[in-house]
Amino acid sequence: MPPLPEAATGAGIEAEAEAEAGAGTGAEAPPESRGGALPSVILVLTTVSGMVDAISFLGLGKVFTGMMTGNVIVLGFAFGGVPGYSEPGPVVAVVCFVAGVALAGRGERLAERHGGRCWFPWALTTEAAFLTAATALAWLAPLSAPAVRDTVTGLLALAMGVRCATIRRLAVPDLVVTFGLTGALIGLVQDPGGGRHGGRRAARRLGVILALGLGAAFGAALTEYAGVRWSLLCATAVVVAIATVAGFRGRSPRER
C-alpha cells in the first residue's frame, strides 16, 4: 500500500503550519505548502465554531462560547439594565475561554519538550474532550437547571479557548483567528487581491466569513428543529472525527 502524502498526516499538517507561519513573517513558503490540508481543516473547524456559538446563544441563554466580543456586548446590556441579560453565562464563558487559552499554551510548552511535533493533535484531542463532556452533560442532566446550563457553557468555552489559541499558534496567513470576522471583512475589502498570493488570501478571508456564517445558520437550524442536545452531538462528532484522524495519522508506523 503506498504511503500517505505527508500533508494528509498529523506530522504533515505540523510541517505545513510551520511553512505557513514562515510565509506570514516574510519567509517564502515551499510550493507544496501553499494548498495542503491545513487551511481546509481550519475552515471546517471554523464552521463548527459558528455552529457552537449559535447553539450556545439560542439554547444556553444569550451567551457566546467562542466569540468573546459578543459576550462583552451582552455584559454591557446587563450592566445597562436591559431585561433578560442578567444571567451569569457570559462571565462563565469569558473565564473558561481564558482558561482554555492558558491550557493550550501549557500544552504547547510541554509538546516543545518532546520536539514540538505532537501539539496540534493534542490540542484537537483536548478540544474534543471538552466538547464531549459538554454534550454528555447536556444529555444526562436537565438544561433547564441554571447550574447545568452554566457548566455546559463553561465546557464549551474551554474547548473554544483551546481552539482559538491553537489556530493562533498555527499562524496560517488570513486564518490566524477564525473568530476575527471583522478583520476578515476589512482585509477582504481593503486588500482584495494585491500581491503575489492575493487571490489565495482573498479566498481564505472569504472562506472564514462564509464558514462562520454557514456554521451559525446550520447550528441555528439544528437547535430550532432538533434541540440543543442533538446539535451539540453533531458539532462534537465532527471535531472528534478530525482529532481521531489527525492523532492516528500523526503516529509513526512503529506506534501503530
Buried (B, 14 or more C-beta within 10 A) or exposed (E): EEEEEBBBBBBBBBBBBBBBBBBBEEEEBEEBBBEBBBBEBBBBBBBBBBBBBBBBBBBBBBBBBBBBEBBEBBBEBBEEEEEEBEBBBBBBBBBBBBBBBEBBBEBBEEBEEEEBBBBBBBBBBBBBBBBBBBBBBBEEBEBEEEEBBBBBBBBBBBBBBBBBBBBBBBBBBBBBBBBBBEBBBEBBEEBEEEEEBEEBBBBBBBBBBBBBBBBBEBBBEBBEEEBBBBBBBBBBBBBBEBBBBBBEBBBEEEEE
